[in-house]
């Protein structure tokens, strides 16, 4: 959903990265460390 928002131009990479960092801090299970969402998404071909 976050990657879709970036690709559709609805949110910036910076905004989505901040949301992803909030998810990490809230103990939501994600496959990346704080500050690493964009790199992870690019490596997976999602962005």
mmCIF entry with sequence, helices, sheets and N, C-alpha, C, O atoms, coordinates in Angstrom:
data_MODEL
# 
_entry.id   MODEL 
# 
_entity.id                         1 
_entity.type                       polymer 
_entity.pdbx_number_of_molecules   1 
# 
_entity_poly.entity_id                      1 
_entity_poly.type                           'polypeptide(L)' 
_entity_poly.nstd_linkage                   no 
_entity_poly.nstd_monomer                   no 
_entity_poly.pdbx_seq_one_letter_code       
;(UNK)(UNK)(UNK)(UNK)(UNK)(UNK)(UNK)(UNK)(UNK)(UNK)(UNK)(UNK)(UNK)(UNK)(UNK)(UNK)
(UNK)(UNK)(UNK)(UNK)(UNK)(UNK)(UNK)(UNK)(UNK)(UNK)(UNK)(UNK)(UNK)(UNK)(UNK)(UNK)
(UNK)(UNK)(UNK)(UNK)(UNK)(UNK)(UNK)(UNK)(UNK)(UNK)(UNK)(UNK)(UNK)(UNK)(UNK)
;
_entity_poly.pdbx_seq_one_letter_code_can   XXXXXXXXXXXXXXXXXXXXXXXXXXXXXXXXXXXXXXXXXXXXXXX 
_entity_poly.pdbx_strand_id                 A 
# 
loop_
_entity_poly_seq.entity_id 
_entity_poly_seq.num 
_entity_poly_seq.mon_id 
_entity_poly_seq.hetero 
1 1  UNK n 
1 2  UNK n 
1 3  UNK n 
1 4  UNK n 
1 5  UNK n 
1 6  UNK n 
1 7  UNK n 
1 8  UNK n 
1 9  UNK n 
1 10 UNK n 
1 11 UNK n 
1 12 UNK n 
1 13 UNK n 
1 14 UNK n 
1 15 UNK n 
1 16 UNK n 
1 17 UNK n 
1 18 UNK n 
1 19 UNK n 
1 20 UNK n 
1 21 UNK n 
1 22 UNK n 
1 23 UNK n 
1 24 UNK n 
1 25 UNK n 
1 26 UNK n 
1 27 UNK n 
1 28 UNK n 
1 29 UNK n 
1 30 UNK n 
1 31 UNK n 
1 32 UNK n 
1 33 UNK n 
1 34 UNK n 
1 35 UNK n 
1 36 UNK n 
1 37 UNK n 
1 38 UNK n 
1 39 UNK n 
1 40 UNK n 
1 41 UNK n 
1 42 UNK n 
1 43 UNK n 
1 44 UNK n 
1 45 UNK n 
1 46 UNK n 
1 47 UNK n 
# 
_struct_asym.id          A 
_struct_asym.entity_id   1 
# 
loop_
_struct_conf.conf_type_id 
_struct_conf.id 
_struct_conf.pdbx_PDB_helix_id 
_struct_conf.beg_label_comp_id 
_struct_conf.beg_label_asym_id 
_struct_conf.beg_label_seq_id 
_struct_conf.pdbx_beg_PDB_ins_code 
_struct_conf.end_label_comp_id 
_struct_conf.end_label_asym_id 
_struct_conf.end_label_seq_id 
_struct_conf.pdbx_end_PDB_ins_code 
_struct_conf.beg_auth_comp_id 
_struct_conf.beg_auth_asym_id 
_struct_conf.beg_auth_seq_id 
_struct_conf.end_auth_comp_id 
_struct_conf.end_auth_asym_id 
_struct_conf.end_auth_seq_id 
_struct_conf.pdbx_PDB_helix_class 
_struct_conf.details 
_struct_conf.pdbx_PDB_helix_length 
HELX_P HELX_P1 AA1 UNK A 2  ? UNK A 7  ? UNK A 2  UNK A 7  1 ? 6  
HELX_P HELX_P2 AA2 UNK A 13 ? UNK A 25 ? UNK A 13 UNK A 25 1 ? 13 
HELX_P HELX_P3 AA3 UNK A 37 ? UNK A 43 ? UNK A 37 UNK A 43 1 ? 7  
# 
_struct_conf_type.id          HELX_P 
_struct_conf_type.criteria    ? 
_struct_conf_type.reference   ? 
# 
loop_
_atom_site.group_PDB 
_atom_site.id 
_atom_site.type_symbol 
_atom_site.label_atom_id 
_atom_site.label_alt_id 
_atom_site.label_comp_id 
_atom_site.label_asym_id 
_atom_site.label_entity_id 
_atom_site.label_seq_id 
_atom_site.pdbx_PDB_ins_code 
_atom_site.Cartn_x 
_atom_site.Cartn_y 
_atom_site.Cartn_z 
_atom_site.occupancy 
_atom_site.B_iso_or_equiv 
_atom_site.pdbx_formal_charge 
_atom_site.auth_seq_id 
_atom_site.auth_comp_id 
_atom_site.auth_asym_id 
_atom_site.auth_atom_id 
_atom_site.pdbx_PDB_model_num 
ATOM 1   N N  . UNK A 1 1  ? 0.821  -1.175 0.000  1.00 0.00 ? 1  UNK A N  1 
ATOM 2   C CA . UNK A 1 1  ? 0.000  0.000  0.000  1.00 0.00 ? 1  UNK A CA 1 
ATOM 3   C C  . UNK A 1 1  ? 0.879  1.258  0.000  1.00 0.00 ? 1  UNK A C  1 
ATOM 4   O O  . UNK A 1 1  ? 0.601  2.212  -0.726 1.00 0.00 ? 1  UNK A O  1 
ATOM 5   N N  . UNK A 1 2  ? 1.930  1.254  0.809  1.00 0.00 ? 2  UNK A N  1 
ATOM 6   C CA . UNK A 1 2  ? 2.814  2.415  0.850  1.00 0.00 ? 2  UNK A CA 1 
ATOM 7   C C  . UNK A 1 2  ? 3.511  2.617  -0.483 1.00 0.00 ? 2  UNK A C  1 
ATOM 8   O O  . UNK A 1 2  ? 3.619  3.745  -0.966 1.00 0.00 ? 2  UNK A O  1 
ATOM 9   N N  . UNK A 1 3  ? 3.981  1.540  -1.076 1.00 0.00 ? 3  UNK A N  1 
ATOM 10  C CA . UNK A 1 3  ? 4.658  1.641  -2.373 1.00 0.00 ? 3  UNK A CA 1 
ATOM 11  C C  . UNK A 1 3  ? 3.685  2.098  -3.454 1.00 0.00 ? 3  UNK A C  1 
ATOM 12  O O  . UNK A 1 3  ? 4.047  2.893  -4.321 1.00 0.00 ? 3  UNK A O  1 
ATOM 13  N N  . UNK A 1 4  ? 2.467  1.604  -3.407 1.00 0.00 ? 4  UNK A N  1 
ATOM 14  C CA . UNK A 1 4  ? 1.448  2.038  -4.371 1.00 0.00 ? 4  UNK A CA 1 
ATOM 15  C C  . UNK A 1 4  ? 1.222  3.541  -4.270 1.00 0.00 ? 4  UNK A C  1 
ATOM 16  O O  . UNK A 1 4  ? 1.095  4.218  -5.290 1.00 0.00 ? 4  UNK A O  1 
ATOM 17  N N  . UNK A 1 5  ? 1.172  4.068  -3.054 1.00 0.00 ? 5  UNK A N  1 
ATOM 18  C CA . UNK A 1 5  ? 0.949  5.501  -2.856 1.00 0.00 ? 5  UNK A CA 1 
ATOM 19  C C  . UNK A 1 5  ? 2.071  6.318  -3.474 1.00 0.00 ? 5  UNK A C  1 
ATOM 20  O O  . UNK A 1 5  ? 1.819  7.378  -4.046 1.00 0.00 ? 5  UNK A O  1 
ATOM 21  N N  . UNK A 1 6  ? 3.305  5.843  -3.370 1.00 0.00 ? 6  UNK A N  1 
ATOM 22  C CA . UNK A 1 6  ? 4.438  6.549  -3.978 1.00 0.00 ? 6  UNK A CA 1 
ATOM 23  C C  . UNK A 1 6  ? 4.345  6.467  -5.495 1.00 0.00 ? 6  UNK A C  1 
ATOM 24  O O  . UNK A 1 6  ? 4.477  7.479  -6.184 1.00 0.00 ? 6  UNK A O  1 
ATOM 25  N N  . UNK A 1 7  ? 4.118  5.270  -6.014 1.00 0.00 ? 7  UNK A N  1 
ATOM 26  C CA . UNK A 1 7  ? 4.063  5.091  -7.470 1.00 0.00 ? 7  UNK A CA 1 
ATOM 27  C C  . UNK A 1 7  ? 2.936  5.911  -8.097 1.00 0.00 ? 7  UNK A C  1 
ATOM 28  O O  . UNK A 1 7  ? 3.080  6.391  -9.222 1.00 0.00 ? 7  UNK A O  1 
ATOM 29  N N  . UNK A 1 8  ? 1.825  6.077  -7.395 1.00 0.00 ? 8  UNK A N  1 
ATOM 30  C CA . UNK A 1 8  ? 0.696  6.839  -7.922 1.00 0.00 ? 8  UNK A CA 1 
ATOM 31  C C  . UNK A 1 8  ? 0.845  8.345  -7.693 1.00 0.00 ? 8  UNK A C  1 
ATOM 32  O O  . UNK A 1 8  ? 0.002  9.130  -8.126 1.00 0.00 ? 8  UNK A O  1 
ATOM 33  N N  . UNK A 1 9  ? 1.916  8.738  -7.014 1.00 0.00 ? 9  UNK A N  1 
ATOM 34  C CA . UNK A 1 9  ? 2.151  10.156 -6.764 1.00 0.00 ? 9  UNK A CA 1 
ATOM 35  C C  . UNK A 1 9  ? 1.286  10.742 -5.669 1.00 0.00 ? 9  UNK A C  1 
ATOM 36  O O  . UNK A 1 9  ? 1.138  11.960 -5.568 1.00 0.00 ? 9  UNK A O  1 
ATOM 37  N N  . UNK A 1 10 ? 0.714  9.875  -4.846 1.00 0.00 ? 10 UNK A N  1 
ATOM 38  C CA . UNK A 1 10 ? -0.150 10.348 -3.762 1.00 0.00 ? 10 UNK A CA 1 
ATOM 39  C C  . UNK A 1 10 ? 0.646  10.786 -2.540 1.00 0.00 ? 10 UNK A C  1 
ATOM 40  O O  . UNK A 1 10 ? 0.245  11.704 -1.825 1.00 0.00 ? 10 UNK A O  1 
ATOM 41  N N  . UNK A 1 11 ? 1.776  10.125 -2.305 1.00 0.00 ? 11 UNK A N  1 
ATOM 42  C CA . UNK A 1 11 ? 2.648  10.446 -1.181 1.00 0.00 ? 11 UNK A CA 1 
ATOM 43  C C  . UNK A 1 11 ? 4.094  10.478 -1.662 1.00 0.00 ? 11 UNK A C  1 
ATOM 44  O O  . UNK A 1 11 ? 4.449  9.815  -2.637 1.00 0.00 ? 11 UNK A O  1 
ATOM 45  N N  . UNK A 1 12 ? 4.919  11.252 -0.975 1.00 0.00 ? 12 UNK A N  1 
ATOM 46  C CA . UNK A 1 12 ? 6.337  11.305 -1.317 1.00 0.00 ? 12 UNK A CA 1 
ATOM 47  C C  . UNK A 1 12 ? 7.070  10.146 -0.643 1.00 0.00 ? 12 UNK A C  1 
ATOM 48  O O  . UNK A 1 12 ? 6.561  9.529  0.292  1.00 0.00 ? 12 UNK A O  1 
ATOM 49  N N  . UNK A 1 13 ? 8.257  9.870  -1.130 1.00 0.00 ? 13 UNK A N  1 
ATOM 50  C CA . UNK A 1 13 ? 9.092  8.836  -0.514 1.00 0.00 ? 13 UNK A CA 1 
ATOM 51  C C  . UNK A 1 13 ? 9.403  9.205  0.940  1.00 0.00 ? 13 UNK A C  1 
ATOM 52  O O  . UNK A 1 13 ? 9.457  8.331  1.805  1.00 0.00 ? 13 UNK A O  1 
ATOM 53  N N  . UNK A 1 14 ? 9.604  10.476 1.200  1.00 0.00 ? 14 UNK A N  1 
ATOM 54  C CA . UNK A 1 14 ? 9.913  10.922 2.560  1.00 0.00 ? 14 UNK A CA 1 
ATOM 55  C C  . UNK A 1 14 ? 8.746  10.661 3.505  1.00 0.00 ? 14 UNK A C  1 
ATOM 56  O O  . UNK A 1 14 ? 8.945  10.197 4.628  1.00 0.00 ? 14 UNK A O  1 
ATOM 57  N N  . UNK A 1 15 ? 7.529  10.956 3.054  1.00 0.00 ? 15 UNK A N  1 
ATOM 58  C CA . UNK A 1 15 ? 6.348  10.732 3.883  1.00 0.00 ? 15 UNK A CA 1 
ATOM 59  C C  . UNK A 1 15 ? 6.156  9.251  4.154  1.00 0.00 ? 15 UNK A C  1 
ATOM 60  O O  . UNK A 1 15 ? 5.898  8.849  5.288  1.00 0.00 ? 15 UNK A O  1 
ATOM 61  N N  . UNK A 1 16 ? 6.283  8.442  3.116  1.00 0.00 ? 16 UNK A N  1 
ATOM 62  C CA . UNK A 1 16 ? 6.112  6.999  3.266  1.00 0.00 ? 16 UNK A CA 1 
ATOM 63  C C  . UNK A 1 16 ? 7.199  6.419  4.163  1.00 0.00 ? 16 UNK A C  1 
ATOM 64  O O  . UNK A 1 16 ? 6.931  5.519  4.959  1.00 0.00 ? 16 UNK A O  1 
ATOM 65  N N  . UNK A 1 17 ? 8.407  6.921  4.042  1.00 0.00 ? 17 UNK A N  1 
ATOM 66  C CA . UNK A 1 17 ? 9.490  6.464  4.906  1.00 0.00 ? 17 UNK A CA 1 
ATOM 67  C C  . UNK A 1 17 ? 9.180  6.774  6.369  1.00 0.00 ? 17 UNK A C  1 
ATOM 68  O O  . UNK A 1 17 ? 9.436  5.949  7.246  1.00 0.00 ? 17 UNK A O  1 
ATOM 69  N N  . UNK A 1 18 ? 8.635  7.949  6.631  1.00 0.00 ? 18 UNK A N  1 
ATOM 70  C CA . UNK A 1 18 ? 8.272  8.324  7.999  1.00 0.00 ? 18 UNK A CA 1 
ATOM 71  C C  . UNK A 1 18 ? 7.162  7.417  8.537  1.00 0.00 ? 18 UNK A C  1 
ATOM 72  O O  . UNK A 1 18 ? 7.205  7.002  9.695  1.00 0.00 ? 18 UNK A O  1 
ATOM 73  N N  . UNK A 1 19 ? 6.183  7.114  7.708  1.00 0.00 ? 19 UNK A N  1 
ATOM 74  C CA . UNK A 1 19 ? 5.109  6.197  8.124  1.00 0.00 ? 19 UNK A CA 1 
ATOM 75  C C  . UNK A 1 19 ? 5.688  4.819  8.420  1.00 0.00 ? 19 UNK A C  1 
ATOM 76  O O  . UNK A 1 19 ? 5.337  4.200  9.425  1.00 0.00 ? 19 UNK A O  1 
ATOM 77  N N  . UNK A 1 20 ? 6.567  4.339  7.555  1.00 0.00 ? 20 UNK A N  1 
ATOM 78  C CA . UNK A 1 20 ? 7.195  3.035  7.760  1.00 0.00 ? 20 UNK A CA 1 
ATOM 79  C C  . UNK A 1 20 ? 7.998  3.025  9.067  1.00 0.00 ? 20 UNK A C  1 
ATOM 80  O O  . UNK A 1 20 ? 7.969  2.039  9.803  1.00 0.00 ? 20 UNK A O  1 
ATOM 81  N N  . UNK A 1 21 ? 8.707  4.107  9.352  1.00 0.00 ? 21 UNK A N  1 
ATOM 82  C CA . UNK A 1 21 ? 9.459  4.187  10.602 1.00 0.00 ? 21 UNK A CA 1 
ATOM 83  C C  . UNK A 1 21 ? 8.520  4.153  11.808 1.00 0.00 ? 21 UNK A C  1 
ATOM 84  O O  . UNK A 1 21 ? 8.841  3.543  12.828 1.00 0.00 ? 21 UNK A O  1 
ATOM 85  N N  . UNK A 1 22 ? 7.370  4.802  11.695 1.00 0.00 ? 22 UNK A N  1 
ATOM 86  C CA . UNK A 1 22 ? 6.379  4.750  12.778 1.00 0.00 ? 22 UNK A CA 1 
ATOM 87  C C  . UNK A 1 22 ? 5.892  3.315  12.996 1.00 0.00 ? 22 UNK A C  1 
ATOM 88  O O  . UNK A 1 22 ? 5.689  2.891  14.134 1.00 0.00 ? 22 UNK A O  1 
ATOM 89  N N  . UNK A 1 23 ? 5.707  2.575  11.908 1.00 0.00 ? 23 UNK A N  1 
ATOM 90  C CA . UNK A 1 23 ? 5.294  1.176  12.032 1.00 0.00 ? 23 UNK A CA 1 
ATOM 91  C C  . UNK A 1 23 ? 6.362  0.357  12.755 1.00 0.00 ? 23 UNK A C  1 
ATOM 92  O O  . UNK A 1 23 ? 6.039  -0.478 13.599 1.00 0.00 ? 23 UNK A O  1 
ATOM 93  N N  . UNK A 1 24 ? 7.622  0.593  12.428 1.00 0.00 ? 24 UNK A N  1 
ATOM 94  C CA . UNK A 1 24 ? 8.715  -0.119 13.100 1.00 0.00 ? 24 UNK A CA 1 
ATOM 95  C C  . UNK A 1 24 ? 8.697  0.198  14.595 1.00 0.00 ? 24 UNK A C  1 
ATOM 96  O O  . UNK A 1 24 ? 8.792  -0.707 15.423 1.00 0.00 ? 24 UNK A O  1 
ATOM 97  N N  . UNK A 1 25 ? 8.579  1.457  14.934 1.00 0.00 ? 25 UNK A N  1 
ATOM 98  C CA . UNK A 1 25 ? 8.592  1.866  16.345 1.00 0.00 ? 25 UNK A CA 1 
ATOM 99  C C  . UNK A 1 25 ? 7.391  1.344  17.119 1.00 0.00 ? 25 UNK A C  1 
ATOM 100 O O  . UNK A 1 25 ? 7.464  1.166  18.335 1.00 0.00 ? 25 UNK A O  1 
ATOM 101 N N  . UNK A 1 26 ? 6.280  1.096  16.416 1.00 0.00 ? 26 UNK A N  1 
ATOM 102 C CA . UNK A 1 26 ? 5.087  0.610  17.099 1.00 0.00 ? 26 UNK A CA 1 
ATOM 103 C C  . UNK A 1 26 ? 5.118  -0.908 17.292 1.00 0.00 ? 26 UNK A C  1 
ATOM 104 O O  . UNK A 1 26 ? 4.154  -1.500 17.779 1.00 0.00 ? 26 UNK A O  1 
ATOM 105 N N  . UNK A 1 27 ? 6.218  -1.519 16.912 1.00 0.00 ? 27 UNK A N  1 
ATOM 106 C CA . UNK A 1 27 ? 6.418  -2.963 17.011 1.00 0.00 ? 27 UNK A CA 1 
ATOM 107 C C  . UNK A 1 27 ? 5.633  -3.736 15.963 1.00 0.00 ? 27 UNK A C  1 
ATOM 108 O O  . UNK A 1 27 ? 5.498  -4.955 16.066 1.00 0.00 ? 27 UNK A O  1 
ATOM 109 N N  . UNK A 1 28 ? 5.113  -3.039 14.952 1.00 0.00 ? 28 UNK A N  1 
ATOM 110 C CA . UNK A 1 28 ? 4.488  -3.699 13.813 1.00 0.00 ? 28 UNK A CA 1 
ATOM 111 C C  . UNK A 1 28 ? 5.575  -4.491 13.114 1.00 0.00 ? 28 UNK A C  1 
ATOM 112 O O  . UNK A 1 28 ? 6.682  -3.981 12.936 1.00 0.00 ? 28 UNK A O  1 
ATOM 113 N N  . UNK A 1 29 ? 5.300  -5.701 12.719 1.00 0.00 ? 29 UNK A N  1 
ATOM 114 C CA . UNK A 1 29 ? 6.329  -6.562 12.122 1.00 0.00 ? 29 UNK A CA 1 
ATOM 115 C C  . UNK A 1 29 ? 6.535  -6.200 10.660 1.00 0.00 ? 29 UNK A C  1 
ATOM 116 O O  . UNK A 1 29 ? 5.648  -6.377 9.826  1.00 0.00 ? 29 UNK A O  1 
ATOM 117 N N  . UNK A 1 30 ? 7.713  -5.695 10.372 1.00 0.00 ? 30 UNK A N  1 
ATOM 118 C CA . UNK A 1 30 ? 8.087  -5.322 9.010  1.00 0.00 ? 30 UNK A CA 1 
ATOM 119 C C  . UNK A 1 30 ? 9.491  -5.860 8.728  1.00 0.00 ? 30 UNK A C  1 
ATOM 120 O O  . UNK A 1 30 ? 10.271 -6.061 9.659  1.00 0.00 ? 30 UNK A O  1 
ATOM 121 N N  . UNK A 1 31 ? 9.819  -6.093 7.460  1.00 0.00 ? 31 UNK A N  1 
ATOM 122 C CA . UNK A 1 31 ? 11.117 -6.697 7.132  1.00 0.00 ? 31 UNK A CA 1 
ATOM 123 C C  . UNK A 1 31 ? 12.254 -5.699 6.920  1.00 0.00 ? 31 UNK A C  1 
ATOM 124 O O  . UNK A 1 31 ? 13.153 -5.959 6.121  1.00 0.00 ? 31 UNK A O  1 
ATOM 125 N N  . UNK A 1 32 ? 12.233 -4.577 7.610  1.00 0.00 ? 32 UNK A N  1 
ATOM 126 C CA . UNK A 1 32 ? 13.285 -3.574 7.457  1.00 0.00 ? 32 UNK A CA 1 
ATOM 127 C C  . UNK A 1 32 ? 13.477 -2.838 8.771  1.00 0.00 ? 32 UNK A C  1 
ATOM 128 O O  . UNK A 1 32 ? 12.606 -2.836 9.641  1.00 0.00 ? 32 UNK A O  1 
ATOM 129 N N  . UNK A 1 33 ? 14.640 -2.213 8.889  1.00 0.00 ? 33 UNK A N  1 
ATOM 130 C CA . UNK A 1 33 ? 14.995 -1.427 10.075 1.00 0.00 ? 33 UNK A CA 1 
ATOM 131 C C  . UNK A 1 33 ? 14.492 0.006  9.901  1.00 0.00 ? 33 UNK A C  1 
ATOM 132 O O  . UNK A 1 33 ? 14.147 0.406  8.789  1.00 0.00 ? 33 UNK A O  1 
ATOM 133 N N  . UNK A 1 34 ? 14.447 0.778  10.981 1.00 0.00 ? 34 UNK A N  1 
ATOM 134 C CA . UNK A 1 34 ? 14.078 2.188  10.847 1.00 0.00 ? 34 UNK A CA 1 
ATOM 135 C C  . UNK A 1 34 ? 14.993 2.887  9.837  1.00 0.00 ? 34 UNK A C  1 
ATOM 136 O O  . UNK A 1 34 ? 16.208 2.690  9.855  1.00 0.00 ? 34 UNK A O  1 
ATOM 137 N N  . UNK A 1 35 ? 14.416 3.686  8.976  1.00 0.00 ? 35 UNK A N  1 
ATOM 138 C CA . UNK A 1 35 ? 15.175 4.433  7.990  1.00 0.00 ? 35 UNK A CA 1 
ATOM 139 C C  . UNK A 1 35 ? 15.547 3.645  6.748  1.00 0.00 ? 35 UNK A C  1 
ATOM 140 O O  . UNK A 1 35 ? 16.211 4.176  5.857  1.00 0.00 ? 35 UNK A O  1 
ATOM 141 N N  . UNK A 1 36 ? 15.131 2.387  6.673  1.00 0.00 ? 36 UNK A N  1 
ATOM 142 C CA . UNK A 1 36 ? 15.562 1.537  5.564  1.00 0.00 ? 36 UNK A CA 1 
ATOM 143 C C  . UNK A 1 36 ? 14.422 1.137  4.625  1.00 0.00 ? 36 UNK A C  1 
ATOM 144 O O  . UNK A 1 36 ? 14.630 0.301  3.746  1.00 0.00 ? 36 UNK A O  1 
ATOM 145 N N  . UNK A 1 37 ? 13.248 1.698  4.781  1.00 0.00 ? 37 UNK A N  1 
ATOM 146 C CA . UNK A 1 37 ? 12.119 1.285  3.952  1.00 0.00 ? 37 UNK A CA 1 
ATOM 147 C C  . UNK A 1 37 ? 12.360 1.513  2.467  1.00 0.00 ? 37 UNK A C  1 
ATOM 148 O O  . UNK A 1 37 ? 12.133 0.608  1.664  1.00 0.00 ? 37 UNK A O  1 
ATOM 149 N N  . UNK A 1 38 ? 12.815 2.696  2.088  1.00 0.00 ? 38 UNK A N  1 
ATOM 150 C CA . UNK A 1 38 ? 13.003 3.011  0.671  1.00 0.00 ? 38 UNK A CA 1 
ATOM 151 C C  . UNK A 1 38 ? 14.031 2.075  0.049  1.00 0.00 ? 38 UNK A C  1 
ATOM 152 O O  . UNK A 1 38 ? 13.803 1.538  -1.034 1.00 0.00 ? 38 UNK A O  1 
ATOM 153 N N  . UNK A 1 39 ? 15.146 1.876  0.714  1.00 0.00 ? 39 UNK A N  1 
ATOM 154 C CA . UNK A 1 39 ? 16.175 0.965  0.199  1.00 0.00 ? 39 UNK A CA 1 
ATOM 155 C C  . UNK A 1 39 ? 15.611 -0.448 0.048  1.00 0.00 ? 39 UNK A C  1 
ATOM 156 O O  . UNK A 1 39 ? 15.828 -1.101 -0.973 1.00 0.00 ? 39 UNK A O  1 
ATOM 157 N N  . UNK A 1 40 ? 14.889 -0.915 1.063  1.00 0.00 ? 40 UNK A N  1 
ATOM 158 C CA . UNK A 1 40 ? 14.294 -2.251 1.018  1.00 0.00 ? 40 UNK A CA 1 
ATOM 159 C C  . UNK A 1 40 ? 13.312 -2.365 -0.154 1.00 0.00 ? 40 UNK A C  1 
ATOM 160 O O  . UNK A 1 40 ? 13.350 -3.340 -0.905 1.00 0.00 ? 40 UNK A O  1 
ATOM 161 N N  . UNK A 1 41 ? 12.440 -1.376 -0.308 1.00 0.00 ? 41 UNK A N  1 
ATOM 162 C CA . UNK A 1 41 ? 11.446 -1.404 -1.388 1.00 0.00 ? 41 UNK A CA 1 
ATOM 163 C C  . UNK A 1 41 ? 12.101 -1.371 -2.764 1.00 0.00 ? 41 UNK A C  1 
ATOM 164 O O  . UNK A 1 41 ? 11.648 -2.049 -3.686 1.00 0.00 ? 41 UNK A O  1 
ATOM 165 N N  . UNK A 1 42 ? 13.162 -0.588 -2.902 1.00 0.00 ? 42 UNK A N  1 
ATOM 166 C CA . UNK A 1 42 ? 13.884 -0.542 -4.187 1.00 0.00 ? 42 UNK A CA 1 
ATOM 167 C C  . UNK A 1 42 ? 14.559 -1.872 -4.483 1.00 0.00 ? 42 UNK A C  1 
ATOM 168 O O  . UNK A 1 42 ? 14.523 -2.345 -5.619 1.00 0.00 ? 42 UNK A O  1 
ATOM 169 N N  . UNK A 1 43 ? 15.180 -2.487 -3.461 1.00 0.00 ? 43 UNK A N  1 
ATOM 170 C CA . UNK A 1 43 ? 15.830 -3.781 -3.655 1.00 0.00 ? 43 UNK A CA 1 
ATOM 171 C C  . UNK A 1 43 ? 14.838 -4.871 -4.058 1.00 0.00 ? 43 UNK A C  1 
ATOM 172 O O  . UNK A 1 43 ? 15.188 -5.793 -4.795 1.00 0.00 ? 43 UNK A O  1 
ATOM 173 N N  . UNK A 1 44 ? 13.605 -4.763 -3.576 1.00 0.00 ? 44 UNK A N  1 
ATOM 174 C CA . UNK A 1 44 ? 12.564 -5.735 -3.906 1.00 0.00 ? 44 UNK A CA 1 
ATOM 175 C C  . UNK A 1 44 ? 11.839 -5.404 -5.209 1.00 0.00 ? 44 UNK A C  1 
ATOM 176 O O  . UNK A 1 44 ? 10.956 -6.144 -5.642 1.00 0.00 ? 44 UNK A O  1 
ATOM 177 N N  . UNK A 1 45 ? 12.222 -4.279 -5.834 1.00 0.00 ? 45 UNK A N  1 
ATOM 178 C CA . UNK A 1 45 ? 11.581 -3.884 -7.081 1.00 0.00 ? 45 UNK A CA 1 
ATOM 179 C C  . UNK A 1 45 ? 10.198 -3.292 -6.892 1.00 0.00 ? 45 UNK A C  1 
ATOM 180 O O  . UNK A 1 45 ? 9.401  -3.256 -7.830 1.00 0.00 ? 45 UNK A O  1 
ATOM 181 N N  . UNK A 1 46 ? 9.911  -2.833 -5.695 1.00 0.00 ? 46 UNK A N  1 
ATOM 182 C CA . UNK A 1 46 ? 8.595  -2.273 -5.401 1.00 0.00 ? 46 UNK A CA 1 
ATOM 183 C C  . UNK A 1 46 ? 8.511  -0.779 -5.683 1.00 0.00 ? 46 UNK A C  1 
ATOM 184 O O  . UNK A 1 46 ? 7.420  -0.233 -5.844 1.00 0.00 ? 46 UNK A O  1 
ATOM 185 N N  . UNK A 1 47 ? 9.653  -0.129 -5.741 1.00 0.00 ? 47 UNK A N  1 
ATOM 186 C CA . UNK A 1 47 ? 9.704  1.307  -6.072 1.00 0.00 ? 47 UNK A CA 1 
ATOM 187 C C  . UNK A 1 47 ? 10.681 1.525  -7.195 1.00 0.00 ? 47 UNK A C  1 
ATOM 188 O O  . UNK A 1 47 ? 10.878 2.659  -7.630 1.00 0.00 ? 47 UNK A O  1 
# 
